[in-house]
Amino acid sequence: MSLTSEIAPHVAAPDWRRFHYYDLLVHAFVVVLLVSNLIAPKIVAIGPFRVSGAQLLFPIAYIFGDVFTEVYGYGASRRAIWIGFFASGLLALMGLVSVALPAAPGWEDQRAFATVFNFVPRLVGASLIAYWAGEFANSFVLAKMKVLTNGKRLWMRTIGSTAVGQFVDTTIVMVLAFGGTLSAALIGNLILSGYLAKVAYEAAATPVTYLIVNFLKRKEGVDVYDYATEFNPFKGGGSEL
């Protein structure tokens, strides 16, 4: 499924400010990231499986990444990733500060508050680094695959890029968060279990991704191909940012 026959493809990222849906999607993307951080302490039982509450929502962030890159290009995705990174960092910082501040006399919910907002610095650092590396890997692979496939086989590109991005994300977060405290075998098991679940999530969501991508391409009148894009996460220019 492709709209390249209906919409003239852009070879460079256009000015995102003229789009109707881009900012709304960025806001939704950031909300997903922040809510994922807040529900992460909850351990959910799904039959014999035990997963963090964040795993029910966080993979959606990769679907957003696919949509940003597929429709608006790597530059627009890069902007969204950085906004999400700083928003997540701010949440973690303010959570630590809020927990550290003395509770008012008579307020008896400090322990419950700390359970949710007392983010462990090591876990915060691991999560932020993993998110940053995984999202950029996902966006880079999708942009390159789009050029190589001439915009065809969206399902292969979204699943393939997610397979790379989630591998990077899951490996980094587990190694940095638990290295030295858990056995290598257990960390490997956690990486494999989490990775397979996230990729399966993306594959199951492929029909929804198709609907969103095709809708946005029609409504926004854009279909970006990153032929000569600067892929450095720290660099961007012109209308990309």
C-alpha positions in Angstrom: 0.0 0.0 0.0 1.5 3.3 -1.0 0.3 6.7 -2.0 3.4 7.6 -4.0 1.3 7.5 -7.2 -1.1 10.1 -5.8 1.3 12.4 -4.0 4.5 13.7 -5.5 7.3 12.5 -3.1 9.4 15.1 -1.4 13.1 14.5 -1.6 13.9 16.8 1.4 12.0 17.4 4.6 9.4 20.2 4.1 8.5 22.8 6.6 6.7 21.0 9.4 5.0 24.2 10.6 2.5 24.1 7.7 1.1 20.7 8.6 -2.2 20.3 10.4 -1.5 17.1 12.4 2.2 17.1 13.1 2.2 19.1 16.3 -0.8 17.1 17.6 1.0 13.9 17.0 4.1 15.1 18.8 2.0 16.0 21.8 0.4 12.6 21.8 3.8 11.0 21.4 5.2 12.9 24.5 2.1 11.9 26.5 2.6 8.3 25.7 6.2 8.5 26.8 5.4 10.2 30.1 2.5 7.9 31.0 4.7 4.9 30.2 7.2 6.2 32.8 4.5 6.7 35.4 2.9 3.2 35.0 6.3 1.4 34.7 6.4 0.3 38.4 3.2 -1.7 38.0 3.8 -5.4 37.3 1.0 -6.9 35.2 0.0 -10.5 35.0 -1.1 -11.8 31.6 -1.6 -15.5 32.0 1.8 -16.9 32.9 3.7 -13.8 31.8 4.8 -10.9 34.0 5.5 -7.6 32.3 5.9 -4.0 33.4 2.9 -1.8 32.8 5.0 0.4 30.5 5.3 -2.5 28.0 1.6 -2.2 27.3 2.1 1.4 26.2 5.7 2.1 25.4 5.8 0.2 22.0 3.3 2.7 20.8 6.1 5.3 20.9 7.8 3.3 18.1 4.6 3.4 16.0 4.7 7.2 16.4 8.3 7.1 15.3 7.4 5.1 12.2 4.7 7.5 11.3 6.9 10.6 11.8 9.6 9.2 9.6 7.4 7.7 6.9 5.2 10.7 6.4 7.3 13.8 7.4 10.8 12.5 7.2 13.8 11.8 9.5 14.2 15.5 10.4 10.6 15.7 11.8 11.1 12.5 13.6 14.4 13.8 15.1 12.6 16.8 16.5 9.9 14.7 18.1 12.5 12.3 19.6 14.4 15.2 21.2 11.2 16.7 22.6 10.3 13.4 24.1 13.8 12.9 25.6 13.8 16.3 27.4 10.2 15.8 28.6 11.0 12.4 30.0 14.2 13.8 31.7 12.2 16.7 33.2 9.6 14.3 34.6 12.3 12.2 36.2 14.1 15.2 37.7 10.9 16.7 39.1 9.8 13.4 40.5 13.1 13.1 42.4 12.9 16.6 43.7 9.2 16.3 44.7 9.9 13.1 46.7 12.9 14.7 48.4 10.9 17.7 49.6 9.6 17.4 53.2 6.0 16.3 53.4 3.6 18.6 55.1 2.4 17.5 58.6 -0.8 15.5 58.4 -0.2 14.4 54.8 0.1 10.6 55.0 0.6 9.7 51.3 4.3 10.2 51.1 5.1 6.5 50.8 2.6 6.0 48.0 3.8 9.1 46.3 7.4 7.9 46.5 6.5 4.6 45.1 5.4 6.2 41.8 7.8 9.2 41.6 10.9 8.2 43.4 12.7 7.2 40.2 16.0 5.3 40.7 18.7 7.4 39.0 20.4 4.4 37.5 17.1 3.3 35.9 16.3 6.8 34.7 19.7 7.1 33.0 19.4 3.6 31.4 15.9 4.4 30.2 16.7 7.7 28.7 19.8 6.4 26.9 18.0 3.4 25.6 15.0 5.5 24.4 17.3 7.9 22.6 19.4 5.3 20.9 16.5 3.0 20.1 14.3 5.7 18.6 17.0 7.1 16.4 18.0 3.6 15.2 14.3 3.0 14.4 14.0 6.2 12.5 17.3 5.9 10.6 16.5 2.3 9.4 13.0 3.2 8.3 14.2 6.2 6.4 16.9 4.2 4.6 14.6 1.3 3.9 12.0 3.7 2.4 14.6 5.0 -0.1 15.8 1.4 -0.9 12.3 0.1 -1.5 11.1 3.2 -3.3 8.3 3.6 -0.7 6.9 0.1 -1.1 6.2 -2.6 1.4 5.5 -0.4 4.4 4.8 -3.4 6.6 8.3 -4.7 6.0 9.8 -1.3 6.8 7.9 -0.7 10.0 8.5 -4.1 11.4 12.1 -4.2 10.2 13.0 -0.8 11.7 11.2 -1.7 14.9 13.1 -4.9 15.1 16.4 -2.9 15.0 15.2 -0.1 17.3 13.7 -2.3 19.9 16.7 -4.5 20.0 18.9 -1.5 20.6 16.5 -0.1 23.2 15.9 -3.3 25.1 19.5 -4.4 25.2 20.8 -1.0 26.4 18.1 -0.6 29.1 18.6 -4.1 30.6 22.4 -4.0 30.5 22.7 -0.5 32.0 19.9 -1.0 34.5 20.8 -4.5 35.8 24.3 -5.2 34.8 26.3 -6.3 37.8 23.2 -7.0 39.9 21.6 -9.8 37.9 23.2 -12.8 36.2 24.1 -12.6 32.5 21.7 -15.4 31.8 18.8 -13.6 33.5 19.5 -10.3 31.7 19.7 -12.2 28.4 16.3 -13.8 29.2 14.8 -10.4 30.0 16.2 -8.9 26.8 14.9 -11.7 24.6 11.4 -11.8 26.3 10.9 -8.0 26.1 12.3 -7.7 22.6 10.0 -10.4 21.1 7.0 -9.0 22.9 7.6 -5.5 21.5 8.3 -6.6 18.0 5.1 -8.8 18.1 3.2 -5.7 19.3 4.5 -3.7 16.3 3.6 -6.4 13.9 0.0 -6.7 15.3 -0.4 -2.9 15.0 0.6 -2.9 11.3 -2.9 -2.4 10.0 -3.4 0.6 12.2 -0.1 2.0 11.1 -1.2 1.7 7.5 -4.4 3.5 8.2 -2.7 6.4 10.0 0.1 6.8 7.5 -2.2 6.8 4.5 -4.6 9.2 6.1 -1.8 11.6 6.9 -0.3 11.5 3.5 -3.6 12.3 1.9 -4.5 15.1 4.3 -1.0 16.6 4.6 -0.2 16.1 0.9 3.4 15.0 1.8 5.5 11.9 1.4 9.1 12.5 2.4 12.0 10.5 1.0 15.3 11.1 2.8 17.7 10.9 -0.1 20.1 13.6 1.1 19.2 14.0 4.7 21.8 14.7 7.5 21.2 11.8 9.8 23.4 13.0 12.6 21.0 13.1 15.7 22.7 16.3 16.9 22.6 18.2 13.6 19.7 19.5 11.5 19.0 22.5 9.6 16.4 24.6 7.8 12.9 23.4 7.8 13.7 20.1 9.5 13.9 21.7 12.9 
